[in-house]
Amino acid sequence: MGLNKRPAVNPGHCDDCFFQSSAGIYDYLPKLEAVEDQITAFTKSVGITATVTSRLRTCCEQSALYRSGQSKAAPTSSQHEFGFAFDCVPTSGLSRYGASKAEAIAWLVALAKFFGADGIAETTHAHIQWYTSDQWGRFIRARDIASSIPIPSKRPK
């Protein structure tokens, strides 16, 4: 699947993965897809090209990025794996405004917030996410607690 084509189904797991994630945001929550479209359309209208470099990832892809130090999120805890995030890089048009890459990345995050999402300005890219880091952290902790509770196969009479 190429980055220029949004997936119809979230590839949130592969055959080697223990954890299988739920359906992706592009399947049931078009809001982040709309934010991506709004950001790219707005940046284009002002002469800046913003390229989406990452959308959905399998947990194996996330694991490889985490082990190499390219991602802070451990496998099965990234919003990318659930289709709730994308990464965006300003690739051209910055000189027109005298903006540095860091300033343009911060601007992309501000645009995401303006259009109703959240974002984090990383060194190399804008990480645009649907949930704030605090909201997502609470979800991951609740998921981990819920999945650790043993469910008996038979209830006592």
Residue frames as a rotation matrix with the C-alpha (Angstrom) as fourth column:
MET 1
0.588 0.809 0.000 0.00
0.809 -0.588 0.000 0.00
0.000 0.000 -1.000 0.00
GLY 2
-0.362 -0.728 0.583 1.46
0.711 -0.620 -0.332 3.34
0.603 0.294 0.742 -1.01
LEU 3
-0.668 0.056 -0.742 1.30
0.596 -0.556 -0.579 6.45
-0.445 -0.829 0.338 1.12
ASN 4
-0.929 0.288 -0.232 -0.62
-0.364 -0.826 0.431 8.32
-0.068 0.485 0.872 -1.56
LYS 5
-0.264 0.870 -0.416 -3.55
-0.245 0.357 0.901 5.94
0.933 0.340 0.119 -1.33
ARG 6
-0.347 0.212 0.914 -5.49
-0.938 -0.083 -0.337 5.81
0.004 -0.974 0.227 1.91
PRO 7
-0.976 -0.052 -0.210 -6.10
-0.061 0.998 0.034 2.24
0.207 0.046 -0.977 2.97
ALA 8
-0.086 0.995 -0.051 -9.63
-0.489 0.002 0.873 0.90
0.868 0.100 0.486 3.04
VAL 9
0.864 0.295 -0.407 -8.77
0.155 0.614 0.774 -1.38
0.478 -0.732 0.485 5.95
ASN 10
0.561 -0.669 0.488 -6.31
-0.828 -0.461 0.320 -0.84
0.011 -0.583 -0.812 8.78
PRO 11
0.436 -0.483 -0.759 -3.30
-0.044 0.831 -0.554 -3.16
0.899 0.275 0.341 8.43
GLY 12
0.498 -0.170 0.850 -2.86
-0.791 -0.492 0.365 -2.89
0.356 -0.854 -0.379 12.20
HIS 13
0.315 -0.456 0.832 -1.31
-0.511 0.657 0.554 -6.32
-0.800 -0.600 -0.026 12.47
CYS 14
0.002 -0.344 -0.939 0.63
-0.931 0.343 -0.128 -8.79
0.366 0.874 -0.319 10.42
ASP 15
0.593 0.291 -0.751 0.96
-0.197 0.957 0.215 -12.55
0.781 0.021 0.624 10.60
ASP 16
-0.256 -0.820 -0.512 3.87
0.445 0.370 -0.815 -12.30
0.858 -0.437 0.270 13.04
CYS 17
-0.577 0.029 0.816 2.07
-0.512 -0.791 -0.334 -10.02
0.636 -0.611 0.471 15.49
PHE 18
-0.830 0.309 -0.465 0.66
0.547 0.618 -0.565 -11.19
0.113 -0.723 -0.682 18.78
PHE 19
-0.432 0.651 -0.623 -1.53
0.221 -0.594 -0.774 -8.13
-0.874 -0.472 0.113 19.18
GLN 20
-0.572 0.337 0.748 -4.22
0.790 -0.021 0.613 -7.44
0.222 0.941 -0.254 16.60
SER 21
-0.897 0.179 -0.404 -5.53
0.021 -0.895 -0.445 -3.89
-0.441 -0.407 0.800 16.60
SER 22
0.016 0.998 0.066 -9.03
0.440 0.053 -0.896 -2.74
-0.898 0.044 -0.438 15.85
ALA 23
0.375 0.210 0.903 -10.28
0.924 -0.158 -0.347 -1.23
0.070 0.965 -0.254 12.62
GLY 24
-0.628 -0.773 -0.092 -8.53
0.772 -0.633 0.048 1.97
-0.095 -0.041 0.995 11.65
ILE 25
-0.350 0.450 -0.822 -9.72
0.191 -0.825 -0.533 5.52
-0.917 -0.343 0.202 11.74
TYR 26
-0.790 0.037 -0.613 -9.98
-0.566 -0.431 0.703 5.72
-0.238 0.902 0.361 7.98
ASP 27
-0.810 0.549 -0.208 -12.64
0.395 0.771 0.500 3.03
0.434 0.323 -0.841 8.22
TYR 28
0.034 0.915 -0.402 -14.91
0.927 0.122 0.355 4.67
0.374 -0.385 -0.844 10.80
LEU 29
0.427 0.107 -0.898 -13.73
0.586 -0.789 0.185 8.15
-0.688 -0.605 -0.400 11.74
PRO 30
0.354 -0.270 0.895 -13.28
0.887 -0.205 -0.413 10.39
0.295 0.941 0.167 8.71
LYS 31
0.982 0.088 -0.170 -12.42
0.149 -0.911 0.385 13.38
-0.120 -0.403 -0.907 10.92
LEU 32
0.235 -0.964 -0.122 -8.65
0.051 -0.114 0.992 12.79
-0.971 -0.240 0.022 10.88
GLU 33
-0.207 -0.218 0.954 -8.77
0.924 0.277 0.264 12.16
-0.321 0.936 0.144 7.14
ALA 34
0.698 0.536 0.475 -10.52
0.651 -0.752 -0.109 15.55
0.299 0.385 -0.873 6.81
VAL 35
0.792 -0.485 -0.372 -7.83
-0.048 -0.656 0.753 17.21
-0.609 -0.579 -0.542 8.95
GLU 36
-0.175 -0.879 0.444 -5.14
0.501 0.309 0.808 15.76
-0.847 0.364 0.387 6.68
ASP 37
0.023 0.273 0.962 -6.98
0.992 -0.123 0.012 17.08
0.122 0.954 -0.273 3.62
GLN 38
0.926 0.377 0.017 -7.47
0.368 -0.911 0.185 20.51
0.085 -0.165 -0.983 5.21
ILE 39
0.462 -0.834 -0.303 -3.81
0.040 -0.322 0.946 20.80
-0.886 -0.449 -0.115 6.20
THR 40
-0.382 -0.667 0.640 -2.50
0.676 0.270 0.685 19.79
-0.630 0.695 0.348 2.78
ALA 41
0.259 0.546 0.797 -5.01
0.924 -0.380 -0.041 22.02
0.280 0.747 -0.603 0.96
PHE 42
0.961 0.114 -0.252 -4.28
0.208 -0.900 0.382 25.02
-0.183 -0.420 -0.889 3.17
THR 43
0.160 -0.974 -0.159 -0.51
0.147 -0.135 0.980 24.66
-0.976 -0.180 0.122 2.94
LYS 44
-0.316 -0.215 0.924 -0.80
0.907 0.216 0.361 24.30
-0.278 0.952 0.127 -0.84
SER 45
0.610 0.671 0.421 -2.93
0.760 -0.645 -0.074 27.47
0.222 0.365 -0.904 -1.02
VAL 46
0.917 -0.328 -0.228 -0.13
-0.185 -0.855 0.485 29.48
-0.354 -0.402 -0.844 0.62
GLY 47
0.647 -0.649 -0.400 2.64
-0.586 -0.087 -0.806 27.95
0.488 0.756 -0.437 -1.49
ILE 48
-0.307 -0.727 0.615 4.01
-0.934 0.355 -0.047 25.41
-0.185 -0.588 -0.787 0.98
THR 49
0.156 0.297 -0.942 4.15
-0.505 0.844 0.182 21.71
0.849 0.447 0.282 0.22
ALA 50
-0.176 -0.128 0.976 3.45
-0.939 0.320 -0.128 19.42
-0.296 -0.939 -0.176 3.18
THR 51
-0.193 -0.006 -0.981 4.04
-0.604 0.789 0.114 15.73
0.773 0.615 -0.156 2.53
VAL 52
0.645 0.421 0.637 2.43
-0.754 0.484 0.444 12.96
-0.121 -0.767 0.630 4.56
THR 53
-0.246 -0.884 -0.398 5.20
-0.862 0.387 -0.327 10.47
0.443 0.263 -0.857 5.35
SER 54
-0.950 -0.047 -0.307 3.42
0.081 0.917 -0.391 7.95
0.300 -0.396 -0.868 7.57
ARG 55
-0.076 0.960 0.271 -0.15
-0.809 -0.218 0.546 6.93
0.583 -0.178 0.793 8.30
LEU 56
0.835 0.459 0.302 -1.04
-0.549 0.687 0.476 3.43
0.011 -0.564 0.826 9.45
ARG 57
-0.305 -0.934 -0.187 1.61
-0.855 0.355 -0.379 1.03
0.420 0.044 -0.906 10.72
THR 58
0.519 0.324 -0.791 1.58
0.057 0.910 0.411 -2.59
0.853 -0.258 0.454 11.72
CYS 59
0.943 -0.222 0.250 2.85
-0.279 -0.111 0.954 -3.37
-0.184 -0.969 -0.166 15.21
CYS 60
0.504 -0.808 0.305 5.88
0.794 0.573 0.204 -4.99
-0.340 0.139 0.930 13.53
GLU 61
0.187 -0.401 0.897 6.65
0.613 -0.666 -0.426 -1.71
0.768 0.629 0.121 11.73
GLN 62
0.742 0.142 0.655 6.15
-0.348 -0.754 0.557 0.18
0.573 -0.641 -0.510 14.99
SER 63
0.900 -0.434 0.050 8.42
0.214 0.537 0.816 -2.27
-0.381 -0.723 0.576 16.79
ALA 64
0.242 -0.840 0.486 11.20
0.961 0.140 -0.237 -1.72
0.131 0.525 0.841 14.25
LEU 65
0.255 -0.102 0.961 10.87
0.177 -0.973 -0.150 2.07
0.951 0.208 -0.230 14.54
TYR 66
0.916 0.142 0.375 10.88
-0.333 -0.252 0.909 1.86
0.223 -0.957 -0.183 18.34
ARG 67
0.735 -0.676 0.055 13.95
0.555 0.646 0.524 -0.43
-0.390 -0.354 0.850 18.47
SER 68
0.051 -0.746 0.664 15.85
0.923 -0.218 -0.316 1.87
0.380 0.629 0.678 16.09
GLY 69
-0.474 -0.207 -0.856 15.03
0.688 -0.693 -0.214 4.94
-0.549 -0.691 0.471 18.21
GLN 70
-0.923 0.138 0.359 12.92
0.202 -0.622 0.757 6.54
0.328 0.771 0.546 15.46
SER 71
0.067 0.973 0.222 9.74
-0.099 -0.215 0.972 6.37
0.993 -0.087 0.082 17.56
LYS 72
-0.693 -0.261 0.673 9.08
-0.643 -0.199 -0.739 6.99
0.327 -0.945 -0.030 21.24
ALA 73
0.238 0.904 0.355 5.97
-0.964 0.264 -0.026 4.78
-0.117 -0.336 0.935 21.26
ALA 74
-0.681 -0.423 0.598 6.39
-0.440 0.889 0.129 1.11
-0.586 -0.175 -0.791 22.09
PRO 75
-0.865 0.375 -0.333 4.69
-0.128 0.477 0.870 -1.46
0.485 0.795 -0.365 19.88
THR 76
-0.292 0.910 -0.295 0.89
0.791 0.403 0.460 -1.67
0.537 -0.099 -0.838 20.35
SER 77
0.037 0.325 -0.945 0.83
0.836 -0.529 -0.149 1.80
-0.548 -0.784 -0.291 21.94
SER 78
-0.892 -0.382 -0.240 1.19
0.177 -0.787 0.591 4.12
-0.415 0.485 0.770 18.93
GLN 79
0.029 0.930 -0.367 -1.79
-0.244 -0.350 -0.905 5.99
-0.969 0.116 0.216 17.55
HIS 80
-0.364 -0.246 -0.898 -0.40
-0.921 -0.047 0.386 5.09
-0.138 0.968 -0.209 14.10
GLU 81
-0.996 -0.089 0.012 -1.20
-0.087 0.992 0.096 1.42
-0.021 0.095 -0.995 14.71
PHE 82
-0.394 0.919 -0.005 -4.87
0.597 0.252 -0.762 2.26
-0.699 -0.303 -0.647 15.24
GLY 83
-0.261 0.254 0.931 -5.11
0.895 -0.297 0.332 4.75
0.361 0.920 -0.150 12.38
PHE 84
0.708 0.562 -0.428 -5.35
0.698 -0.649 0.302 7.72
-0.108 -0.513 -0.852 14.74
ALA 85
0.397 -0.640 -0.658 -2.21
-0.043 -0.729 0.683 9.56
-0.917 -0.242 -0.317 13.54
PHE 86
0.753 -0.350 0.557 -0.17
0.640 0.192 -0.744 10.64
0.154 0.917 0.369 10.57
ASP 87
0.036 -0.817 -0.575 3.20
0.550 -0.464 0.694 12.32
-0.834 -0.342 0.433 10.17
CYS 88
0.847 0.290 0.446 3.65
0.531 -0.507 -0.678 15.36
0.029 0.811 -0.584 7.96
VAL 89
-0.103 -0.951 -0.290 6.79
0.755 -0.265 0.599 17.14
-0.647 -0.157 0.746 6.73
PRO 90
0.770 0.247 -0.588 7.05
-0.140 -0.834 -0.534 20.59
-0.622 0.494 -0.608 5.16
THR 91
0.287 -0.671 0.683 9.03
0.737 0.610 0.290 19.91
-0.611 0.421 0.670 1.99
SER 92
-0.566 -0.520 0.640 9.06
0.805 -0.517 0.291 23.15
0.179 0.680 0.711 -0.01
GLY 93
0.209 0.648 0.732 7.99
0.522 -0.707 0.477 26.78
0.827 0.282 -0.486 -0.03
LEU 94
0.512 -0.009 -0.859 9.49
0.848 -0.153 0.507 27.74
-0.136 -0.988 -0.071 3.34
SER 95
-0.546 -0.834 -0.076 12.00
0.804 -0.547 0.232 30.22
-0.235 0.066 0.970 1.92
ARG 96
-0.248 0.571 0.783 9.12
0.544 -0.586 0.600 32.31
0.801 0.575 -0.165 0.61
TYR 97
0.769 0.612 0.185 8.29
0.132 -0.435 0.890 33.15
0.625 -0.660 -0.416 4.23
GLY 98
-0.082 -0.893 0.442 11.81
-0.587 -0.315 -0.746 33.02
0.805 -0.321 -0.498 5.66
ALA 99
0.655 0.436 0.618 10.68
-0.756 0.362 0.546 30.14
0.014 -0.824 0.566 7.89
SER 100
-0.586 -0.801 0.118 12.93
-0.809 0.585 -0.049 27.44
-0.030 -0.124 -0.992 9.26
LYS 101
-0.453 0.394 -0.800 11.87
-0.123 0.861 0.494 23.79
0.883 0.322 -0.342 9.08
ALA 102
-0.802 0.125 -0.584 11.27
0.590 0.323 -0.740 23.81
0.096 -0.938 -0.333 12.86
GLU 103
-0.760 0.552 -0.342 8.97
-0.358 -0.796 -0.489 26.83
-0.542 -0.249 0.803 12.54
ALA 104
-0.425 0.602 -0.676 7.07
-0.800 0.101 0.592 25.16
0.425 0.792 0.438 9.69
ILE 105
-0.616 0.178 -0.767 6.66
0.305 0.952 -0.024 21.96
0.726 -0.249 -0.641 11.72
ALA 106
-0.841 0.309 -0.445 5.27
0.375 -0.261 -0.890 23.98
-0.391 -0.915 0.103 14.64
TRP 107
-0.627 0.615 -0.478 2.92
-0.728 -0.681 0.080 25.72
-0.276 0.398 0.875 12.20
LEU 108
-0.496 0.430 -0.755 1.65
-0.346 0.699 0.626 22.34
0.796 0.572 -0.198 10.92
VAL 109
-0.724 0.218 -0.655 0.89
0.646 0.549 -0.530 21.31
0.244 -0.807 -0.538 14.52
ALA 110
-0.779 0.452 -0.435 -0.96
-0.097 -0.772 -0.629 24.61
-0.620 -0.447 0.645 15.06
LEU 111
-0.548 0.586 -0.597 -2.98
-0.793 -0.137 0.594 23.96
0.267 0.799 0.540 11.89
ALA 112
-0.618 0.303 -0.726 -3.88
0.229 0.952 0.203 20.48
0.752 -0.041 -0.657 13.16
LYS 113
-0.746 0.326 -0.580 -5.17
0.596 -0.060 -0.800 21.99
-0.296 -0.943 -0.150 16.39
PHE 114
-0.720 0.489 -0.492 -7.08
-0.537 -0.842 -0.050 24.66
-0.438 0.228 0.869 14.46
PHE 115
-0.392 0.549 -0.738 -8.75
-0.722 0.314 0.617 21.93
0.571 0.774 0.273 12.38
GLY 116
0.496 0.779 0.382 -9.74
-0.817 0.270 0.509 19.92
0.294 -0.565 0.771 15.49
ALA 117
0.669 -0.349 -0.657 -6.93
0.315 0.933 -0.175 17.39
0.674 -0.090 0.734 15.99
ASP 118
0.857 -0.516 -0.001 -3.80
-0.195 -0.325 0.925 17.48
-0.478 -0.792 -0.379 18.13
GLY 119
0.783 -0.620 -0.048 -0.14
0.158 0.272 -0.949 17.35
0.602 0.736 0.311 17.28
ILE 120
0.693 -0.692 -0.205 3.43
0.257 -0.029 0.966 17.19
-0.674 -0.722 0.157 18.47
ALA 121
0.812 -0.513 -0.278 6.31
-0.541 -0.483 -0.688 19.04
0.219 0.709 -0.670 16.85
GLU 122
0.741 -0.632 0.227 9.07
0.471 0.729 0.496 16.47
-0.479 -0.261 0.838 16.48
THR 123
-0.075 -0.876 -0.476 12.56
-0.024 -0.476 0.879 17.34
-0.997 0.077 0.014 15.24
THR 124
-0.900 -0.410 0.148 11.98
0.079 0.180 0.980 15.99
-0.429 0.894 -0.129 11.74
HIS 125
-0.686 0.717 0.121 8.20
0.297 0.124 0.947 16.10
0.664 0.686 -0.298 11.30
ALA 126
-0.496 0.671 0.551 4.81
-0.862 -0.460 -0.215 17.10
0.109 -0.582 0.806 12.65
HIS 127
-0.930 0.278 -0.242 3.11
0.306 0.948 -0.091 14.17
0.204 -0.158 -0.966 14.35
ILE 128
-0.520 0.830 0.200 -0.61
-0.783 -0.557 0.277 14.82
0.341 -0.012 0.940 13.91
GLN 129
-0.923 0.187 -0.337 -2.83
0.297 0.903 -0.312 12.74
0.246 -0.387 -0.889 16.18
TRP 130
-0.095 0.975 0.202 -6.52
0.174 -0.183 0.967 12.57
0.980 0.127 -0.153 16.95
TYR 131
0.811 0.375 -0.448 -6.17
0.463 0.055 0.885 12.16
0.356 -0.925 -0.129 20.73
THR 132
0.540 -0.663 0.518 -3.97
-0.741 -0.667 -0.081 14.22
0.399 -0.340 -0.851 23.00
SER 133
-0.368 -0.774 -0.515 -1.04
-0.319 0.625 -0.713 12.36
0.874 -0.098 -0.477 24.52
ASP 134
-0.782 0.131 0.609 -2.78
-0.608 0.051 -0.792 12.38
-0.135 -0.990 0.040 27.93
GLN 135
0.294 0.956 0.009 -6.02
-0.904 0.281 -0.322 10.96
-0.310 0.087 0.947 26.51
TRP 136
0.442 -0.175 -0.880 -4.13
-0.550 0.722 -0.420 8.29
0.708 0.670 0.223 24.60
GLY 137
-0.662 -0.749 0.025 -2.02
-0.434 0.356 -0.828 7.37
0.611 -0.559 -0.561 27.63
ARG 138
-0.423 0.606 0.674 -5.18
-0.783 0.131 -0.609 6.83
-0.457 -0.785 0.419 29.70
PHE 139
0.603 0.650 -0.462 -6.61
-0.797 0.515 -0.317 4.62
0.032 0.559 0.829 26.95
ILE 140
0.052 -0.674 -0.737 -3.45
-0.427 0.651 -0.627 2.50
0.903 0.348 -0.254 26.75
ARG 141
-0.830 -0.344 0.440 -3.29
-0.525 0.211 -0.824 2.09
0.191 -0.915 -0.356 30.54
ALA 142
-0.020 0.907 0.420 -6.98
-0.848 0.207 -0.487 1.10
-0.529 -0.367 0.765 30.68
ARG 143
0.586 0.195 -0.787 -6.48
-0.696 0.619 -0.365 -1.35
0.416 0.761 0.498 27.81
ASP 144
-0.373 -0.837 -0.400 -3.50
-0.402 0.534 -0.744 -2.93
0.836 -0.116 -0.536 29.54
ILE 145
-0.728 0.186 0.660 -5.38
-0.643 0.150 -0.751 -3.27
-0.238 -0.971 0.010 32.84
ALA 146
0.322 0.947 -0.001 -8.46
-0.863 0.293 -0.412 -4.72
-0.389 0.133 0.911 31.15
SER 147
0.477 -0.156 -0.865 -6.43
-0.596 0.666 -0.448 -7.22
0.646 0.730 0.224 29.16
SER 148
-0.632 -0.773 -0.048 -4.65
-0.458 0.423 -0.782 -8.43
0.625 -0.472 -0.621 32.31
ILE 149
-0.248 0.628 0.737 -7.88
-0.903 0.125 -0.410 -9.41
-0.350 -0.768 0.537 34.09
PRO 150
-0.994 -0.107 -0.010 -8.40
-0.104 0.935 0.339 -13.17
-0.027 0.338 -0.941 33.88
ILE 151
-0.132 0.986 -0.104 -11.83
-0.990 -0.127 0.056 -14.15
0.042 0.110 0.993 32.63
PRO 152
-0.588 -0.090 0.804 -12.89
-0.350 0.924 -0.153 -17.58
-0.729 -0.371 -0.575 33.86
SER 153
-0.907 0.238 -0.348 -14.32
-0.254 0.349 0.902 -19.95
0.336 0.906 -0.256 31.30
LYS 154
-0.170 0.881 -0.441 -17.13
0.573 0.453 0.683 -20.93
0.801 -0.137 -0.582 33.69
ARG 155
-0.289 0.169 0.942 -18.97
-0.610 -0.791 -0.045 -18.79
0.738 -0.587 0.332 36.18
PRO 156
-0.999 -0.032 -0.041 -19.60
0.014 0.599 -0.801 -20.15
0.050 -0.800 -0.598 39.68
LYS 157
-0.320 0.944 -0.083 -23.15
0.361 0.203 0.910 -21.30
0.876 0.261 -0.406 40.35
